[in-house]
């Protein structure tokens, strides 16, 4: 039963890693569409969104092969001030 929760937490952390490039691709896609609102602009915007999604999936998979996604996210989200407190 605890293995299910562990896998669920790892999946959520994997999605958090993959979501960052995807959201960047979405922002650039919206900006490019607002710059040129035409059928070509839609295609270019969707291309940027798809590239962000693919890059996010590749990044999250690469990180999960090296280390667990929860360990990666905990290293990213930690604050270095806690290291000074441990040395006291």
N, C-alpha and C positions, 0 to 999 in steps of 0.2 A: 504494500500500500504506500509506503514511503517512497518507493522507487517511482511511482506515478507522480507524486508531488515534485520529486527531484527532476524528472523529465519535463514536467510542466514549467518549472522555474527556468530550466535551461532553454526551453522553447521560447519563453517570453523574452529572455535575455538575447537570444538569437534574433528575434524580431526587432528588438530595440536597436541592435547593431545594424540590421538591414534597413531599418526605417530612416536612418539619417541620410544616406545618399539618395534614397528614394524621395524624401521630402525636398532635398536640394534640387533634384531633377524636376520636381513638380513646380517649385518656385521659378526656376529658370524657364520652364515650359510656359507658365502663365505669363511671365514677363515677355517672352518672345512672341506669344500670341497677341498680347496687348499692343506690342510694337507693330505687328503686321497681321491684322485680323482678316485673313483670307484662307482659302483651302490649303495653300502652301504653308501658311503659318500654323494651321492646325496640324499638318503632317510633321512639321519641324518640332512643334511643341510636344506632340506624342512621341516623337523620336527621343527627345530629351528626357521625357518621363520614363520611357522604356530603358534608356541607357542608365538612368539613376537606379531603376529597379534591378537591372542585371548587375550593375556594379555593387549594389548593396547585398545582393544574394552571394556574389563571389567573395566579397569582403567578409561577410558573416560566416560563410563556409570555411574560408581560409583561417579565420581566427578560431573557429571551433575545432579545426584539425590540430592546431598548435596547443590550445588550452581551452578550458571550459569557458563558455560565454559569460557565466556568472562571475568567474574570476577576472575576466577582462573588464567587465563593467564595474566591478568593485575597485579595480586599480584605477580606472578612469574617474570614478566618482569619489575617491577618497580625498581627504584634505590633509595636506602635509603638516598642518599645525599639530595634529595628533602625534606625529613622530616626536616632536619636541616634548610633549607631555610624558611620553613613555621613557624618555631619557632622564627625567628628574628623579 
